């Protein structure tokens, strides 16, 4: 993998709503990925949005002195991401005089998601190649809570292109350069599909974007999610009315696991009508 310049600043934003059970592992993986990359500075912000459990406490314990936890009552994932990104930029500016927005990479993931050790590095390599926005893919950890047909349906509909690009957009795995982010107005304050809306803003304004299977994360396959009409709802919608005994034989949980290689491309394809609407 191409070496990454030390001139980059990194901001990671993690919205969380009642995620006390998962936020600690999420943060541990984010910190491990940051530790495996080369950059000038980094800031991590967790936005505990309208939490009724110990999400904020768990996040503060996992972050220690290496990040910030914000408590909000917005009840809106777009607002949570927007507030978190504003704080990340504030923290980076405070620590690094003359912060360059064209060398600041803003990463979004979710509290029920585990990023691999090369996650930050993969995004930065694409940024170094000229991307102002990167859309990655997700691997679903388990479909155990769903109807037996859901895993097969997900694999059939979660498509990739032969060159390693894809038509998907997930808030659990999205990166954007700060100058592009600020230029398009940032995260829209939507309670669902805020990731697709930001991605559309970037593309409509002509910023160079890359959709790559090389940037990957593992996200929860839980039946009941946190965001309205989010990824969990999408998985549930794939359930077939066919009885479980008649469902297709079990296969690997995600087509991602069957890939022998992961390639990247600077071509951002026109979204596939079905696959592009997969929620984050």
C-alpha positions, -999 to 999 in steps of 0.1 A, spaced: 0 0 0 13 35 -9 28 54 20 7 82 33 19 117 39 25 129 75 8 162 66 -28 149 71 -50 157 101 -77 131 109 -110 136 125 -132 106 135 -169 111 144 -190 84 160 -227 91 168 -242 69 194 -277 64 207 -280 39 236 -249 20 225 -233 13 259 -228 -24 249 -209 -16 216 -193 18 219 -162 5 238 -152 -20 212 -159 5 184 -135 30 200 -108 4 206 -108 -5 169 -108 31 158 -78 38 181 -60 7 168 -66 18 132 -53 53 139 -22 38 155 -14 19 123 -16 50 101 8 79 95 -5 115 99 2 147 117 -27 149 142 -60 132 150 -92 140 170 -119 115 179 -154 127 190 -183 105 202 -217 121 201 -239 105 228 -273 115 214 -303 113 237 -289 83 255 -308 66 283 -280 42 292 -243 45 301 -231 52 265 -213 84 274 -196 69 304 -185 38 284 -172 61 256 -152 83 280 -136 52 296 -126 38 262 -113 71 249 -95 83 280 -76 114 272 -75 106 235 -109 120 225 -140 139 234 -176 128 243 -204 153 236 -239 147 251 -268 160 229 -305 157 230 -311 161 192 -325 126 186 -313 130 150 -283 112 135 -276 139 109 -275 165 136 -253 143 157 -228 138 129 -229 175 121 -223 185 158 -195 159 161 -178 171 129 -179 207 141 -162 197 174 -136 176 156 -126 205 134 -125 228 165 -102 204 184 -79 200 154 -77 238 149 -69 243 185 -41 218 185 -26 226 151 -21 262 141 -28 268 104 -48 237 99 -52 230 62 -87 219 53 -74 204 21 -53 181 42 -78 172 68 -97 139 64 -130 135 82 -141 99 89 -176 88 99 -185 54 114 -211 41 138 -211 29 174 -222 -6 164 -194 -9 138 -159 -23 141 -132 -9 117 -102 -29 107 -67 -20 114 -61 -6 79 -93 15 78 -77 49 83 -48 40 61 -71 29 33 -90 61 33 -59 82 34 -43 64 5 -74 72 -16 -73 108 -3 -36 110 -13 -46 99 -48 -70 129 -51 -103 118 -37 -123 144 -18 -149 118 -7 -146 80 -1 -176 56 3 -166 22 17 -185 -10 21 -199 -30 51 -196 -66 61 -225 -77 83 -213 -95 114 -242 -119 117 -278 -124 104 -288 -145 134 -316 -122 145 -332 -122 110 -353 -146 89 -332 -173 73 -337 -158 39 -321 -124 47 -284 -134 44 -289 -148 9 -310 -118 -1 -284 -94 11 -256 -112 -8 -276 -111 -40 -284 -74 -38 -252 -60 -23 -234 -57 -56 -199 -47 -66 -184 -38 -100 -156 -57 -116 -131 -29 -110 -136 -29 -73 -160 0 -72 -195 -2 -59 -228 18 -57 -232 19 -19 -231 47 7 -229 41 44 -225 65 73 -207 37 90 -178 40 65 -176 74 49 -147 98 45 -146 134 32 -119 160 29 -127 190 52 -126 216 24 -152 196 4 -173 190 35 -174 227 44 -180 237 8 -212 216 4 -226 227 38 -217 196 58 -240 169 71 -277 176 65 -298 174 97 -318 144 86 -330 115 108 -322 90 80 -302 89 47 -280 118 58 -251 99 43 -267 96 9 -276 133 11 -240 144 19 -226 121 -9 -251 136 -34 -240 171 -24 -203 162 -30 -210 147 -64 -234 174 -75 -208 200 -67 -182 182 -87 -159 170 -59 -139 139 -69 -153 109 -51 -143 72 -50 -164 42 -41 -140 14 -31 -143 -21 -17 -108 -16 -2 -124 6 25 -144 -18 46 -159 -22 81 -179 -48 100 -213 -36 112 -241 -50 133 -267 -72 117 -291 -66 146 -328 -67 139 -337 -35 157 -315 -5 149 -312 30 163 -318 52 132 -353 56 117 -355 35 85 -318 27 88 -296 -3 80 -314 -27 104 -347 -18 88 -333 -25 54 -321 -59 64 -355 -67 78 -371 -57 46 -352 -84 28 -370 -112 47 -387 -136 24 -423 -148 32 -410 -183 23 -408 -206 54 -373 -209 69 -372 -246 60 -376 -237 23 -352 -208 23 -320 -209 2 -291 -229 18 -269 -209 42 -239 -191 27 -212 -167 39 -226 -137 57 -214 -113 31 -200 -113 -4 -172 -93 10 -157 -124 26 -155 -141 -8 -134 -114 -25 -99 -126 -33 -87 -91 -37 -98 -55 -31 -91 -30 -57 -98 7 -58 -108 31 -86 -111 68 -92 -143 62 -112 -174 68 -91 -201 48 -110 -237 59 -114 -255 43 -85 -274 11 -91 -311 18 -87 -316 -10 -61 -283 -12 -43 -277 25 -40 -306 29 -16 -292 6 11 -294 27 43 -264 32 66 
